[in-house]
Amino acid sequence: MINTLKGFLKLIRWFHELVAIIPFVMLFLVINYCAQAAQLSCNLSALNFAVLCVCVQLLIAAGCIINDIMDRHIDKINKPHTHIIDRVISVAAAKKIFIATTILIMLLSVYISMYLFTQWAYISLAVYLLSILYSVYLKKSPLFGNITIAVLASFIPLVILLFAKDCIGVLNNPKIITLVYLYAAFPFFIIIPRELSLDISDIEGDQACGCKTLPIVIGIKKAKQVVLAFLLFIIISSAFLMYKYNYLISTFLVVDILLAIYIYKFNQTHTRLAYIKIGRFLWFIMIVGLLGFALATI
């Protein structure tokens, strides 16, 4: 039972879900804090926000489950001792979990579309279909799959513009709008290089199953250069943002230092296990940035 539960948590990528929801939750807290500080009543329902969060988490979980089902043969090569499908959870059981998750998404999406904001009906359907498209086709293509994952993750914070539209309008605080777009852009440019580094680590299994990921198409050396280009873009862009938004200087300086450390370590990385370990450091950098931007805003 315990092993099955652990397998289920790994199947839905519980840590990835936690990281993905951080900017969404932080935006809700920041908006509430600013409203209270300005002594304004925004009527942001914590219960409705919780329902929206659960639906977002279920969408992420559904994408992870279908991805593992489609990748089970690749994972047996790349992760012979840690893959989930056909080792801890059967394919049939995974498909049942996927169907149950889909039904819950549909039910919650109906509620959100009817009582919170109608645009969610189109948003949830688009995210759901794009997640399936990624797992079936885009993941095996060069760069398109990496960009798709980054788009899905960075899109989550933008939903707050619809959920808290009235409150944001009443506050009329440019720092909140800046935070929303930072929360969309920063994960986007972090996740693409992280996904590319995973493609490098998984190159053996991907090649065996006929995938055409970027490291397979252009080689590991050039793929690593693409990773570095994305990270250097973040560092260069931060100089402009620090000049324009002085209150973000401290956070960007910390992020830039951590990225410089990552770049150094990444250049020294050559084994699959090392790529996985250093990928966790990139997650840490993203979390530091997300929390730092929120603290600087308030």
N, C-alpha and C positions, 0 to 999 in steps of 0.2 A: 504493500500500500504506500509506504513512504517513498520507495523508488519510483512508483508510478506518479506520485504527486510531484516529485522532483523532476521527473521526465516531462510532465505537463507544463510546469513552470519554465523549463528550458524550451519547450516547444513553442510557447507563446512569447518567448524572449522577454521575461519579466523585467530584466534590467533595462533593456532598450525601451520598453513601454514607460518605465519610470523616468528615464532621461527625456523621452519625447514629450511627456506631460508636464515636466518642470516649467517650461516657459509659459504654458497655458495657465497653470495654477498661479505662477508668480504674477502674471498680468492681472488676474482676478484680484489678487491680494493688493497689488500696487494701486489699482483703480479704487478699490474700497478704502485703502489708506488715504489716498488723495482726496476722496470724497468726504471722509470724516474730518480730515485736516481743514478742508474748506467749508465744513459744516453744511454740506449739501446732502440731500436725500436722493439716492439713485435707484433704490429698490432693486438691487441686484440679488436675486434669490440664490442662496447657497445650495438649496435642494435642486433647483433647475440646473445650476452649474454642475453639480455632482452627476446628474443624469447625462449631461452633455459629455462630461469627462469619461464616464463609463462607456458611452457609445463610441467615443474616439478610441479608447483602449481596446474595445472589441473589434473595431476596424483594423487596428494594428495587429491584434491577435489573429484575425482571420487571414491577413496577409502573410503572417509568419507561418501559420499552419499549412496553407496551400503551398508556400515556398518549400517547406520541408518535405511535403508529400512529393512535389515535383523533383526535388533535389536528392531524394533518398539514395539513388544509385551513385551520385557524385559524392555524397557525404560518406558512403561506405568506404570510399577510397581516401578522401581527405581526412575523415575523422573516424577511423575504424573502431575505436574504443569509446567514442563519446557521442556518436550519432544517436538520434532519438527514434526515428521511424524504423520499424522492423527490428529494433533492439529492446527498447523499453515499451514503446507504444506501437501497436500494429497499424498497418495502413487502413484497415477497416475502421478501427477505433478513431484514428486521426480524422477520417472522413466524416464520421458521426459528430465529432467535436466541431469540425468546420461547419457542418449543417446547423448544429445547435447555435453556434456563434452567429451565423448568418440570420437565423430567425430572430435572435435577440436584437441584432442590429436593426432589422426591419421594424420591430415593435417600438424600439426606442426612437428610431428615426421618424416614425409616424407621430409620436408624441411631440418631439422637438419641432417638427415641421408645422404641426397644428397650433402649438401653444407658445413657441419661442420665436423662431424665425423660419419662414417658408423656404428660404434658400437652402436650408439643410437637406431637403429632399434631393436636390440636384448634386450638392456637394458630397453627401455620403455615397450616392450611387456612383459618382465619378471616381471617388477614392477607392471604393470597393472594386470596380472594374479595372482600374489602373493597377491595383495590387495584383489582380489575377493576371493581367497582361504582362506585368513585370515577371512574375514567377514562370509563366508559360513561355514567354518569348524574349522580352527585353533584357532579362538578366544574362542571357547567353550572347548578347551583342556587345560590341565595344563602346563603352562609356554611356550609352543610352540608359542602361539599367542603373548605373551609378547615379546619373542625373535624376532618374525617376524616383529613386529612394530619397534623394535629397529634397526633391520638390514636395513629396508627400510629407516629409518631416517638417520642412520649413513652412508648409501651408497651415499647419495646426494653429500657430499663434494668430494668424490672420482672421481666424473664425471669431476671435474676441471682438473684432470690429463690428460684427453682426450681432453677437450676443449682447454686448454692452454698448450698442450704438447710441442709445439715448443718454446714458451716463457719460460716455466719452464726449458727446456733444455739449452737455451741460458743463462739464469740467473745463473744456476748451484749453487743455493743458498740452502744449506741443511736446513736452518731455514724454508723455504717455504714447503719443503717436510715434515718436522716435524709438521708444522702447519696443513697440510692436514690430516695427520694420527691422530693428536690430535682431529681435528674436526670430525673425524669418530669414534674414540674410546670413547671420553668423552660423547657425547650424547647417545651412545649405553649403557653405564653403568649407565646413569642417567635415561633413559627412561624405562628400565626394572623394576627397583624398583617403578617408578611412576605408570606404568601400573599395577603392582601387588597391589599397594595400592588402585588403583581404583577398582580392582577385589574384594578387601576386602570390600570396601564401597558398591559395587553392588551385594554383595553375596545373598541378599534376592531375587532379580529379577532373577539372574542367576540360583539359585536353583529351582525356580518355573518353569523355562523353560528348565530344564534338562541339564544345562551346567556343565562341569567338570573342572572349573578353579582351580588353585592351592589352594586358600583358602578353597574351598569346599572339595577338595581331602585330604588335610593334616591338615585343621583347620586354624583359624585366627591366633592363637598364633605362630604356626610354620611358617606360611606365612610371618608374620611380622619379624621373625628371618631371613628369606631369603632376605627380603628387606634390613635389616640392614647389612647382609653379603655383598651385592653388594656395599653398600655405604662405608663400612669399607674397601673394596677392593680398592675403589677409593682413599681413604685417605692413605692407605699403599703404593699403587702404586705411589702416588704423591711424596713420600719421595725419591724413586728411580729416578723419573723424575727430581726432584729439584736438586739432586746430579749430574745428567748427563747434564742437561740444566739449568745453573745458572740464565739465563735471565728470566726463568719462575717462579722463587721462589716466588716473590710477589703475582702473580696471584694464584698460588697453595695454598699459605698460607691463602689468603682471602677465596678461595673456601673451604678449609678444615675447617676453622672456621664456615662458613655458614652451611656446612654439619653437623658439630657437633651440631649446634643449631637445625637443622632439626631433627637429630636423637633423641635429647632430647624431642622435641615437638611430634615427631611421637610416642614415647613410651607412651605419655600421651593422645594419641588420641584414641577415642572409638566410636564416632558417625559418620554417613555418611557425614554430613555437614562438620564436622571437618576434615575428610580425604580429602574432596574436597578443602577446604581452604588451608590446609598445602601442597597439591599438587601444588598449585600456587607458593608457596615458593620454591619448587624444580625447577619449571620453571625459577624462578628468579635466582637461583644459576647457572643454566645452561647458561643463558644469560650472567651473570657476567663472567663466565669462558670463554665463546666464545669471548667476547669483550676483556677480559684481555689477552688472548693468542695472539690475533691479535696485540694489542698495544705493547706487549712485543716483538713480532717478528720484528716490524718496529722500 
